[in-house]
Amino acid sequence: MPPKPAGSPLELFLARIEIDPFGCWYWTGHIDNKGYGRFFVNTNRQNCRAGETGIHNTLKTHCPQGHPYNRANTYVYHTQDGRALRQCRVCHAEGERKRRLLCALSKV
């Protein structure tokens, strides 16, 4: 595990901004692939190594809308940093249906 940078989370955050003479804040830290600044106090990997796993999420048996997390109704995908995430197929399908409808309505 890489050494933890010294300082409080606030100090670490403030070290990654520059403030111009007009008071505007400019992020100098990590920028994600969508152009947004990213700031992490602890990464998921560090939390797991420290014993602070996301066990409460893995124990959940239903999505927030009440659909079951089972083999038939769950997508499992992996992020670029190796995390495995679950997504309810019913909720995903509903979201895609709404997205397609909005797309079709915007072309009218």
C-alpha positions as a Python dict, from the first residue, in 0.01 Angstrom:
ca = {
    (1, 'M'): (0, 0, 0),
    (2, 'P'): (141, 343, -88),
    (3, 'P'): (221, 568, 206),
    (4, 'K'): (-66, 790, 318),
    (5, 'P'): (1, 1160, 249),
    (6, 'A'): (47, 1369, 561),
    (7, 'G'): (-218, 1618, 660),
    (8, 'S'): (-589, 1635, 732),
    (9, 'P'): (-840, 1583, 449),
    (10, 'L'): (-898, 1960, 443),
    (11, 'E'): (-525, 2031, 413),
    (12, 'L'): (-493, 1773, 135),
    (13, 'F'): (-789, 1928, -49),
    (14, 'L'): (-664, 2285, -14),
    (15, 'A'): (-321, 2178, -143),
    (16, 'R'): (-491, 2091, -474),
    (17, 'I'): (-652, 2426, -546),
    (18, 'E'): (-522, 2760, -665),
    (19, 'I'): (-720, 3075, -593),
    (20, 'D'): (-686, 3359, -842),
    (21, 'P'): (-695, 3730, -747),
    (22, 'F'): (-1072, 3739, -813),
    (23, 'G'): (-1141, 3456, -568),
    (24, 'C'): (-1203, 3183, -829),
    (25, 'W'): (-1085, 2836, -730),
    (26, 'Y'): (-894, 2624, -984),
    (27, 'W'): (-853, 2252, -925),
    (28, 'T'): (-497, 2130, -975),
    (29, 'G'): (-554, 1774, -854),
    (30, 'H'): (-673, 1465, -1041),
    (31, 'I'): (-916, 1519, -1331),
    (32, 'D'): (-1129, 1222, -1443),
    (33, 'N'): (-1202, 1121, -1803),
    (34, 'K'): (-1512, 1345, -1806),
    (35, 'G'): (-1315, 1652, -1701),
    (36, 'Y'): (-1429, 1662, -1337),
    (37, 'G'): (-1190, 1714, -1049),
    (38, 'R'): (-1161, 1411, -821),
    (39, 'F'): (-1057, 1403, -457),
    (40, 'F'): (-1035, 1089, -244),
    (41, 'V'): (-956, 1071, 123),
    (42, 'N'): (-938, 691, 116),
    (43, 'T'): (-968, 468, -187),
    (44, 'N'): (-1191, 160, -183),
    (45, 'R'): (-877, -58, -186),
    (46, 'Q'): (-736, 126, 116),
    (47, 'N'): (-1068, 90, 300),
    (48, 'C'): (-1074, -283, 230),
    (49, 'R'): (-717, -328, 345),
    (50, 'A'): (-799, -136, 661),
    (51, 'G'): (-1092, -371, 727),
    (52, 'E'): (-1353, -107, 642),
    (53, 'T'): (-1505, -310, 359),
    (54, 'G'): (-1828, -223, 187),
    (55, 'I'): (-1976, -538, 339),
    (56, 'H'): (-2306, -362, 403),
    (57, 'N'): (-2349, -325, 25),
    (58, 'T'): (-2260, -687, -50),
    (59, 'L'): (-2513, -802, 207),
    (60, 'K'): (-2798, -613, 41),
    (61, 'T'): (-3037, -855, -126),
    (62, 'H'): (-3253, -598, -308),
    (63, 'C'): (-3194, -278, -507),
    (64, 'P'): (-3325, 54, -370),
    (65, 'Q'): (-3652, 0, -565),
    (66, 'G'): (-3704, -343, -407),
    (67, 'H'): (-3605, -571, -697),
    (68, 'P'): (-3401, -876, -592),
    (69, 'Y'): (-3027, -897, -649),
    (70, 'N'): (-3009, -1247, -794),
    (71, 'R'): (-2841, -1406, -1096),
    (72, 'A'): (-3139, -1344, -1324),
    (73, 'N'): (-3182, -977, -1228),
    (74, 'T'): (-2829, -850, -1168),
    (75, 'Y'): (-2559, -716, -1395),
    (76, 'V'): (-2210, -742, -1249),
    (77, 'Y'): (-1950, -524, -1415),
    (78, 'H'): (-1596, -424, -1331),
    (79, 'T'): (-1462, -72, -1322),
    (80, 'Q'): (-1123, 24, -1464),
    (81, 'D'): (-976, 15, -1115),
    (82, 'G'): (-1092, -346, -1066),
    (83, 'R'): (-1399, -297, -847),
    (84, 'A'): (-1699, -521, -911),
    (85, 'L'): (-2032, -337, -910),
    (86, 'R'): (-2390, -463, -927),
    (87, 'Q'): (-2680, -313, -1116),
    (88, 'C'): (-3043, -420, -1113),
    (89, 'R'): (-3150, -532, -1464),
    (90, 'V'): (-3510, -412, -1413),
    (91, 'C'): (-3398, -65, -1304),
    (92, 'H'): (-3140, -50, -1583),
    (93, 'A'): (-3403, -143, -1843),
    (94, 'E'): (-3642, 120, -1705),
    (95, 'G'): (-3369, 384, -1717),
    (96, 'E'): (-3285, 292, -2077),
    (97, 'R'): (-3655, 305, -2171),
    (98, 'K'): (-3684, 657, -2025),
    (99, 'R'): (-3362, 765, -2196),
    (100, 'R'): (-3482, 641, -2537),
    (101, 'L'): (-3820, 808, -2489),
    (102, 'L'): (-3659, 1142, -2402),
    (103, 'C'): (-3425, 1108, -2700),
    (104, 'A'): (-3719, 1039, -2932),
    (105, 'L'): (-3919, 1332, -2790),
    (106, 'S'): (-3625, 1569, -2836),
    (107, 'K'): (-3619, 1489, -3209),
    (108, 'V'): (-3985, 1588, -3256),
}
